[in-house]
Amino acid sequence: MSSDVLVSRPHYDSRAVAQGLPEKDAPAGPELPQPSSGSATAGYRSAKYTTNEWFSNYRTILEQAGTDHHEARSIQRESRALNQDTEAATSRTQAQGTRLLGERLQEIHYWRSELQRHIEQLLADTEALLALKTRLEKALDATETPFAIVTDNLTCRTRRLGPDLVRDSVEEELLKEVDLIRSIQALLKRTTAQVVSQIKMNRDAKQTLELDWSDKYQAYNFDENGGRHSNMSPDTQHHPSSATMQEQVCNHSSWTKFTQDNLSKAMQEEQATSSLRVLVERMLQDTTEDLRVQCSTVDRAFSQRCAELIEAKTQLEINLVEILEQIGAQEKNIVALQQAIHNKEAPLRVAQSRLYLRSLRPNMELCRDEPQFSLEGEVRQIDASVASLQQQLSEARGSLSHLEASRMALEKDINCKTHSLFIEREKCMTHRNRYPTISVLSGY
């Protein structure tokens, strides 16, 4: 046995070391008995605890074990309670999240259905406007035919002759028809531009709704997939950064307002489209009716003018027949007068010859007796008759000249009326038979 002196081991708090706490200083024990200085007992003595220290250490260990036991049981109870609480809280929050996702899916489905409905409505409205645009273009093209007809009528009527080249009711109605067609063409062009602009706005609104619908479709799929996840799902993963608030994330009210604003804009365009369609339909109906009414007015003016021309031509022809009869009678009258004048030459020669022979009587035989007076009176009477007949012949010839002038004027005017009637009936009214129908003017 060694002769070294044995000393006691320092006491360490193993629980403090395990918990990382600073070690407490070891309690100072009672002074150890000094070894005997006797060399005889040096090999039988060692440094040992006292009985009190042994009991104290024993009781300390028991107390520490009891404390640790109670502390462990308390921690276990708290752990079980915490586990139950966290499990219940997790189940509640998960169930709430699933419920909110379901409500969110219903809300997205509602707004997506509304978007889909208005997208289809805008598509139908746009197709209807495209059909109206086609009708407007056809109606505009159809107005070219009436314009060509009326301009041709005006051009043909400029070829009327003489006094028939007059600004009558037909020409006034034709000029009104020209102004009407030009105003309708301008109106159709403006309306077509409005329809094209509305089509563009409808397409812009439809594109906005389609983008919103596409976003909601993707969001619906994401939320639907998320709502199907459970604790047993094999495709769930840890995404720590997904729980952080993303930048530029809208709230529920702004999200709802965004869709409501898009739908409000779409409904405005739908209402504008509906109003425009009604306006275009009414405008096409009014313009078609105006054109047909003016066409009927012009046709009536042509018919009235033709009736006037026919009546005037008939009166002229009747007068021409009378004039021709008078010309024939006057020519016969002139021949008769000439013959009468010619018939007076023989009696005049007889009377003048008798007077000449009586002027040859000699001396006193050359007297103014009754035969002399009679012969002189006869010569004067024949001269007066010839003068009267010549005067009447001159008047008859003047009348015949006037009759010939009237005949020429009547024939010329009849030719003018015939030419005008040919233009009115054969050129103008025949051409107007190709006037477009109501359906063509309406764009069908």
C-alpha positions as CSV (number, residue, x, y, z in Angstrom):
1,M,0.0,0.0,0.0
2,S,1.2,3.5,-1.0
3,S,2.2,5.8,1.7
4,D,0.6,8.8,-0.2
5,V,-2.3,10.6,1.6
6,L,-5.7,10.1,-0.1
7,V,-7.9,13.2,-0.5
8,S,-11.6,13.6,-1.3
9,R,-12.8,14.1,-4.9
10,P,-14.5,17.4,-5.7
11,H,-18.3,17.4,-6.2
12,Y,-19.6,18.2,-9.7
13,D,-23.2,19.1,-10.6
14,S,-23.7,16.9,-13.7
15,R,-27.1,18.4,-14.4
16,A,-25.7,21.9,-14.5
17,V,-23.0,20.8,-16.9
18,A,-25.5,19.1,-19.2
19,Q,-27.7,22.3,-19.2
20,G,-24.7,24.4,-19.9
21,L,-25.0,26.3,-16.6
22,P,-21.9,27.5,-14.7
23,E,-20.7,25.1,-12.1
24,K,-21.3,25.9,-8.5
25,D,-18.3,26.0,-6.3
26,A,-17.9,22.8,-4.3
27,P,-19.0,23.3,-0.7
28,A,-16.1,23.5,1.7
29,G,-16.1,20.3,3.8
30,P,-14.9,20.0,7.3
31,E,-11.3,19.8,7.9
32,L,-9.9,16.4,7.4
33,P,-8.2,14.8,10.3
34,Q,-4.5,15.1,10.2
35,P,-2.7,11.9,9.8
36,S,-1.0,10.6,12.8
37,S,2.5,11.3,12.8
38,G,3.0,7.9,14.1
39,S,4.7,5.8,11.6
40,A,3.1,2.6,12.9
41,T,-0.5,3.4,11.6
42,A,0.5,5.1,8.4
43,G,-0.4,2.1,6.3
44,Y,-4.0,1.7,7.8
45,R,-5.4,5.2,7.5
46,S,-7.0,7.1,4.5
47,A,-8.8,10.4,3.9
48,K,-12.6,9.5,4.2
49,Y,-16.0,11.3,4.5
50,T,-17.6,11.6,7.7
51,T,-21.0,10.0,8.4
52,N,-22.8,13.3,8.3
53,E,-21.3,13.9,5.0
54,W,-22.3,10.5,3.8
55,F,-25.9,11.0,4.8
56,S,-25.9,14.5,3.5
57,N,-24.7,13.3,0.2
58,Y,-27.2,10.5,0.1
59,R,-30.1,12.8,1.0
60,T,-28.9,15.3,-1.6
61,I,-28.9,12.6,-4.3
62,L,-32.4,11.5,-3.3
63,E,-33.7,15.0,-3.3
64,Q,-32.1,15.7,-6.7
65,A,-33.6,12.5,-8.1
66,G,-37.0,13.4,-6.8
67,T,-36.8,16.9,-8.2
68,D,-35.7,15.6,-11.5
69,H,-38.5,13.1,-11.5
70,H,-41.2,15.7,-10.7
71,E,-39.7,18.0,-13.3
72,A,-39.6,15.3,-15.9
73,R,-43.3,14.4,-15.2
74,S,-44.2,18.0,-15.4
75,I,-42.4,18.5,-18.7
76,Q,-44.1,15.4,-20.0
77,R,-47.5,16.6,-19.0
78,E,-46.8,20.0,-20.5
79,S,-45.5,18.3,-23.6
80,R,-48.6,16.1,-24.0
81,A,-50.9,19.2,-23.4
82,L,-48.8,21.2,-25.8
83,N,-48.9,18.4,-28.4
84,Q,-52.6,18.2,-28.1
85,D,-53.0,21.9,-28.2
86,T,-50.8,22.3,-31.2
87,E,-52.4,19.3,-32.9
88,A,-55.8,20.8,-32.4
89,A,-54.7,24.3,-33.4
90,T,-53.0,22.9,-36.5
91,S,-56.1,20.9,-37.4
92,R,-58.3,23.9,-36.8
93,T,-56.1,26.2,-38.9
94,Q,-55.8,23.6,-41.6
95,A,-59.6,23.0,-41.6
96,Q,-60.1,26.8,-41.7
97,G,-57.6,27.1,-44.5
98,T,-59.4,24.3,-46.5
99,R,-62.7,26.0,-45.8
100,L,-61.4,29.4,-46.9
101,L,-59.9,27.8,-50.0
102,G,-63.3,26.3,-50.8
103,E,-65.0,29.7,-50.3
104,R,-62.3,31.3,-52.4
105,L,-62.8,28.7,-55.1
106,Q,-66.6,29.4,-55.1
107,E,-65.8,33.1,-55.4
108,I,-63.3,32.7,-58.2
109,H,-65.8,30.4,-59.9
110,Y,-68.5,33.0,-59.6
111,W,-66.4,35.8,-61.0
112,R,-64.9,33.5,-63.7
113,S,-68.5,32.6,-64.7
114,E,-69.4,36.3,-64.9
115,L,-66.3,37.0,-66.9
116,Q,-67.1,34.1,-69.2
117,R,-70.7,35.3,-69.7
118,H,-69.6,38.9,-70.6
119,I,-66.8,37.5,-72.8
120,E,-69.4,35.6,-74.8
121,Q,-71.7,38.6,-74.8
122,L,-69.0,40.8,-76.1
123,L,-68.1,38.2,-78.7
124,A,-71.7,38.1,-79.9
125,D,-72.0,41.9,-79.9
126,T,-68.8,42.1,-81.9
127,E,-70.1,39.6,-84.4
128,A,-73.3,41.5,-84.6
129,L,-71.4,44.8,-85.2
130,L,-69.3,43.1,-87.9
131,A,-72.6,42.1,-89.6
132,L,-73.8,45.7,-89.3
133,K,-70.6,47.0,-90.7
134,T,-71.0,44.7,-93.7
135,R,-74.6,46.0,-94.1
136,L,-73.4,49.6,-93.9
137,E,-70.8,49.0,-96.5
138,K,-73.3,47.2,-98.8
139,A,-75.8,50.1,-98.2
140,L,-73.1,52.6,-99.0
141,D,-72.3,50.7,-102.2
142,A,-76.0,50.5,-103.0
143,T,-76.3,54.3,-103.0
144,E,-73.9,54.5,-105.9
145,T,-76.6,53.1,-108.2
146,P,-79.2,55.9,-107.3
147,F,-76.5,58.5,-107.6
148,A,-75.5,57.2,-111.0
149,I,-79.2,57.2,-112.1
150,V,-79.9,60.7,-110.9
151,T,-76.7,62.2,-112.4
152,D,-77.5,60.4,-115.7
153,N,-81.1,61.9,-115.5
154,L,-79.7,65.4,-115.1
155,T,-77.2,64.9,-117.9
156,C,-79.8,63.6,-120.3
157,R,-82.2,66.4,-119.5
158,T,-79.5,69.0,-120.4
159,R,-79.9,67.7,-124.0
160,R,-83.5,69.0,-124.2
161,L,-84.1,71.5,-127.0
162,G,-85.1,75.1,-127.1
163,P,-87.8,76.2,-124.7
164,D,-88.1,72.8,-123.2
165,L,-84.7,73.4,-121.4
166,V,-86.5,74.7,-118.4
167,R,-85.9,74.3,-114.6
168,D,-89.0,72.5,-113.8
169,S,-90.2,70.4,-110.8
170,V,-88.5,67.3,-112.1
171,E,-85.1,69.0,-112.1
172,E,-85.7,70.4,-108.6
173,E,-86.6,67.0,-107.3
174,L,-83.6,65.5,-109.0
175,L,-81.3,68.0,-107.3
176,K,-83.0,67.3,-104.0
177,E,-82.3,63.6,-104.7
178,V,-78.6,64.3,-105.3
179,D,-78.3,66.2,-102.1
180,L,-80.2,63.5,-100.2
181,I,-77.9,60.7,-101.6
182,R,-74.8,62.7,-100.7
183,S,-75.9,63.3,-97.2
184,I,-76.9,59.7,-96.7
185,Q,-73.5,58.6,-98.0
186,A,-71.8,60.9,-95.5
187,L,-74.0,59.6,-92.7
188,L,-73.3,56.0,-93.7
189,K,-69.5,56.6,-93.7
190,R,-69.7,58.3,-90.2
191,T,-71.8,55.5,-88.9
192,T,-69.4,52.9,-90.3
193,A,-66.5,54.7,-88.5
194,Q,-68.5,54.6,-85.2
195,V,-69.2,50.8,-85.7
196,V,-65.5,50.2,-86.4
197,S,-64.5,52.2,-83.3
198,Q,-67.1,50.3,-81.1
199,I,-65.7,47.0,-82.5
200,K,-62.2,48.0,-81.4
201,M,-63.4,49.0,-77.9
202,N,-65.4,45.7,-77.6
203,R,-62.3,43.7,-78.5
204,D,-60.2,45.7,-76.0
205,A,-62.7,45.0,-73.3
206,K,-63.0,41.4,-74.3
207,Q,-59.2,41.0,-74.2
208,T,-59.1,42.5,-70.7
209,L,-61.8,40.1,-69.6
210,E,-60.0,37.2,-71.2
211,L,-56.7,38.1,-69.4
212,D,-58.6,38.4,-66.1
213,W,-60.4,35.1,-66.8
214,S,-57.1,33.4,-67.6
215,D,-55.6,34.6,-64.3
216,K,-58.6,33.4,-62.4
217,Y,-58.4,30.1,-64.2
218,Q,-54.8,29.6,-63.2
219,A,-55.6,30.8,-59.6
220,Y,-58.6,28.4,-59.5
221,N,-56.4,25.5,-60.5
222,F,-53.7,26.4,-58.0
223,D,-56.2,26.8,-55.1
224,E,-58.1,23.6,-56.2
225,N,-54.8,21.7,-56.1
226,G,-53.9,23.2,-52.8
227,G,-57.3,22.4,-51.4
228,R,-56.8,18.8,-52.3
229,H,-53.6,18.5,-50.3
230,S,-53.8,16.7,-47.0
231,N,-51.3,15.4,-44.4
232,M,-51.2,12.2,-46.3
233,S,-50.5,13.7,-49.7
234,P,-47.2,12.5,-51.1
235,D,-46.6,15.6,-53.3
236,T,-46.3,18.2,-50.5
237,Q,-42.9,19.8,-49.9
238,H,-41.3,22.4,-47.6
239,H,-41.4,25.9,-49.0
240,P,-40.2,28.1,-46.2
241,S,-40.2,31.3,-48.2
242,S,-43.8,30.9,-49.4
243,A,-45.2,32.0,-46.0
244,T,-43.6,35.4,-46.3
245,M,-45.6,38.3,-47.6
246,Q,-45.0,38.8,-51.3
247,E,-44.4,42.3,-52.7
248,Q,-47.1,44.1,-54.6
249,V,-49.8,41.7,-53.4
250,C,-53.3,43.1,-53.6
251,N,-55.9,42.7,-50.9
252,H,-59.3,41.1,-51.3
253,S,-61.2,44.4,-51.8
254,S,-58.8,45.6,-54.5
255,W,-59.0,42.2,-56.1
256,T,-62.8,42.3,-56.2
257,K,-62.8,45.9,-57.4
258,F,-60.4,45.0,-60.3
259,T,-62.8,42.4,-61.6
260,Q,-65.8,44.6,-61.0
261,D,-64.2,47.5,-62.9
262,N,-63.4,45.2,-65.8
263,L,-67.0,43.9,-65.8
264,S,-68.3,47.5,-65.5
265,K,-66.3,48.5,-68.5
266,A,-67.6,45.5,-70.4
267,M,-71.2,46.3,-69.5
268,Q,-70.7,49.9,-70.7
269,E,-69.4,48.6,-74.0
270,E,-72.3,46.1,-74.2
271,Q,-74.8,49.0,-73.5
272,A,-73.0,51.2,-76.1
273,T,-73.1,48.3,-78.6
274,S,-76.8,47.8,-78.0
275,S,-77.6,51.5,-78.4
276,L,-75.4,51.7,-81.5
277,R,-77.1,48.6,-83.0
278,V,-80.6,50.2,-82.5
279,L,-79.3,53.5,-83.9
280,V,-77.8,51.8,-87.0
281,E,-81.0,49.7,-87.6
282,R,-83.2,52.8,-87.3
283,M,-80.8,54.8,-89.5
284,L,-80.7,52.2,-92.2
285,Q,-84.5,52.0,-92.1
286,D,-84.8,55.8,-92.3
287,T,-82.3,56.3,-95.0
288,T,-83.9,53.6,-97.1
289,E,-87.3,55.1,-96.6
290,D,-86.0,58.6,-97.5
291,L,-84.4,57.3,-100.7
292,R,-87.5,55.4,-101.7
293,V,-89.8,58.3,-100.9
294,Q,-87.7,60.7,-102.9
295,C,-87.5,58.2,-105.7
296,S,-91.3,58.0,-105.8
297,T,-91.5,61.8,-105.7
298,V,-89.2,62.1,-108.7
299,D,-91.1,59.4,-110.5
300,R,-94.4,61.3,-109.9
301,A,-92.7,64.5,-111.1
302,F,-91.5,62.7,-114.3
303,S,-95.0,61.2,-114.9
304,Q,-96.6,64.6,-114.4
305,R,-94.1,66.2,-116.7
306,C,-94.6,63.5,-119.3
307,A,-98.4,64.1,-119.1
308,E,-97.8,67.8,-119.6
309,L,-95.6,67.2,-122.6
310,I,-98.1,64.8,-124.1
311,E,-101.0,67.3,-123.6
312,A,-98.9,70.1,-125.0
313,K,-97.8,68.0,-127.9
314,T,-101.4,67.0,-128.6
315,Q,-102.6,70.6,-128.6
316,L,-99.7,71.5,-130.9
317,E,-100.6,68.7,-133.3
318,I,-104.3,69.8,-133.3
319,N,-103.2,73.4,-134.0
320,L,-100.9,72.1,-136.7
321,V,-103.7,70.3,-138.4
322,E,-105.8,73.4,-138.3
323,I,-103.0,75.5,-139.5
324,L,-102.3,73.1,-142.4
325,E,-106.0,73.2,-143.2
326,Q,-105.9,77.0,-143.2
327,I,-102.7,77.0,-145.3
328,G,-104.5,74.8,-147.9
329,A,-107.6,77.0,-147.8
330,Q,-105.5,80.2,-148.1
331,E,-103.5,78.8,-151.0
332,K,-106.8,78.1,-152.7
333,N,-108.0,81.5,-151.8
334,I,-104.9,83.1,-153.3
335,V,-105.4,81.0,-156.5
336,A,-109.0,82.2,-156.6
337,L,-108.0,85.8,-156.1
338,Q,-105.3,85.5,-158.8
339,Q,-107.9,84.0,-161.1
340,A,-110.3,86.8,-160.3
341,I,-107.7,89.4,-161.1
342,H,-106.9,87.6,-164.2
343,N,-110.5,87.4,-165.1
344,K,-110.8,91.2,-164.9
345,E,-108.2,91.7,-167.6
346,A,-110.5,90.8,-170.5
347,P,-113.4,93.1,-169.4
348,L,-110.8,95.9,-168.8
349,R,-109.4,95.4,-172.2
350,V,-112.8,95.5,-173.8
351,A,-113.8,98.7,-171.9
352,Q,-110.4,100.3,-172.6
353,S,-110.6,99.3,-176.3
354,R,-114.1,100.8,-176.6
355,L,-112.9,104.0,-175.0
356,Y,-110.0,104.1,-177.4
357,L,-112.2,103.6,-180.4
358,R,-114.6,106.3,-179.2
359,S,-111.7,108.6,-178.7
360,L,-111.1,108.3,-182.5
361,R,-114.4,109.9,-183.3
362,P,-114.1,113.0,-185.5
363,N,-115.0,116.6,-184.6
364,M,-118.3,117.0,-182.9
365,E,-118.9,113.3,-182.6
366,L,-116.3,113.3,-179.9
367,C,-118.8,114.0,-177.2
368,R,-119.3,112.8,-173.7
369,D,-122.4,110.9,-174.1
370,E,-124.0,108.2,-172.0
371,P,-121.9,105.4,-173.5
372,Q,-118.9,107.4,-172.8
373,F,-119.8,107.9,-169.1
374,S,-120.7,104.2,-168.8
375,L,-117.4,103.0,-170.3
376,E,-115.4,105.4,-168.1
377,G,-117.4,104.1,-165.1
378,E,-116.8,100.5,-166.2
379,V,-113.1,101.1,-166.4
380,R,-113.0,102.7,-163.0
381,Q,-115.1,100.0,-161.5
382,I,-112.8,97.3,-163.0
383,D,-109.7,99.1,-161.8
384,A,-111.2,99.4,-158.3
385,S,-112.1,95.7,-158.4
386,V,-108.6,94.8,-159.5
387,A,-107.1,97.0,-156.8
388,S,-109.4,95.5,-154.2
389,L,-108.5,92.0,-155.4
390,Q,-104.8,92.8,-155.4
391,Q,-105.1,94.2,-151.9
392,Q,-107.0,91.1,-150.8
393,L,-104.4,88.9,-152.6
394,S,-101.6,90.7,-150.7
395,E,-103.4,90.2,-147.4
396,A,-103.9,86.5,-148.3
397,R,-100.3,86.1,-149.1
398,G,-99.3,87.7,-145.8
399,S,-101.7,85.4,-144.0
400,L,-100.2,82.5,-145.8
401,S,-96.8,83.6,-144.8
402,H,-97.9,83.9,-141.2
403,L,-99.6,80.5,-141.4
404,E,-96.3,79.0,-142.8
405,A,-94.4,80.6,-139.9
406,S,-96.9,79.2,-137.4
407,R,-96.7,75.8,-139.1
408,M,-92.9,75.8,-138.8
409,A,-93.1,77.0,-135.1
410,L,-95.7,74.3,-134.4
411,E,-93.6,71.6,-136.1
412,K,-90.5,72.8,-134.3
413,D,-92.2,72.8,-131.0
414,I,-93.7,69.5,-131.6
415,N,-90.3,68.1,-132.4
416,C,-89.0,69.6,-129.2
417,K,-91.8,68.1,-127.2
418,T,-91.3,64.7,-128.9
419,H,-87.6,64.9,-128.2
420,S,-88.2,65.9,-124.6
421,L,-90.8,63.2,-124.2
422,F,-88.3,60.7,-125.5
423,I,-85.7,61.8,-123.0
424,E,-88.2,61.8,-120.1
425,R,-89.7,58.4,-120.8
426,E,-87.2,56.4,-122.7
427,K,-84.0,57.8,-121.2
428,C,-84.8,58.9,-117.7
429,M,-87.8,56.9,-116.5
430,T,-86.6,53.7,-118.1
431,H,-83.2,54.1,-116.4
432,R,-85.0,54.7,-113.1
433,N,-86.5,51.3,-113.3
434,R,-83.1,49.9,-112.1
435,Y,-83.4,51.8,-108.8
436,P,-82.3,49.5,-105.9
437,T,-85.0,47.8,-103.9
438,I,-85.6,48.4,-100.2
439,S,-83.7,45.3,-99.1
440,V,-80.6,46.3,-101.2
441,L,-80.7,49.8,-99.8
442,S,-80.9,48.3,-96.3
443,G,-77.6,46.5,-96.9
444,Y,-79.0,43.0,-97.4
